[in-house]
């Protein structure tokens, strides 16, 4: 099975060492770093064994449809220069990607890909770092994230090669071009986690969501809800999440999708009236096991977060900003039951 695509992914870096600039920053004169020789490992096994976390794209736990990621068999070898006596004949790239699931939804998949035509890559990896010049250096705020890469010789030995850098400390253009030009064959592909279930996808809910009532009441200063500041909203979508016991009461607990969908009209008006209550929230420190999120179907308007048990408080996040806290009850929780 052949697979194309870019081997070197670009990720935006929100804050650089030089602050929030787009064009670049001045840099001192730097000499190329010498990482030393790479450690050679006697026998390649698989990405699943030596690099199970390589290329993680989303911090999702393993789902019921996929096994837990294996534990590495040992410490990763030192990344470094390729010893002249080591003659690479193949490259292996370990990574992850998000794919649609056969029955709907999305899953995270770990992949192992191999390339056997690697002359250009090896030549690029043997280049030196480009030391920074004097004066202003135009360096963008992109951070190029290279793949987890190993080189194998004809005896099955392998090493992690150092990627020579340019004047901005990023992989040299020759390295990037060589990686992008590899003809990769997929050796292994395995599901390692559920990103979005078919049920969540069908009703338009995210698979995981943070319990913002707990976050705001524990670390923020939400105001009190009053009718005059409770914005009008169109038909809302209901998404309900259950927080695993291990996350309840933590710094930023997140719940897994349980049920959801458009809130039926017969419940909507009653629920929105309850969410405009002036009743102050109770002084309570019990984390909820379930919470609901209400968001407008058209994507505009406020968002509501409602604890369905424990303290039964709710939080209104009103555009263009600001949070307001109120007190719900069992009746409100019942209105937000399965649709």
Helices and strands as residue ranges (DSSP letters): E 2-3, E 9-12, E 25-26, H 47-50, E 88-100, E 106-115, H 119-125, E 136-137, E 142-145, E 148-153, E 158-159, H 173-180, E 184-196, H 198-203, E 208-210, H 212-219, E 223-224, G 227-229, E 236-243, E 254-262, H 265-274, E 290-296, E 303-307, E 313-317, E 323-327, H 330-335
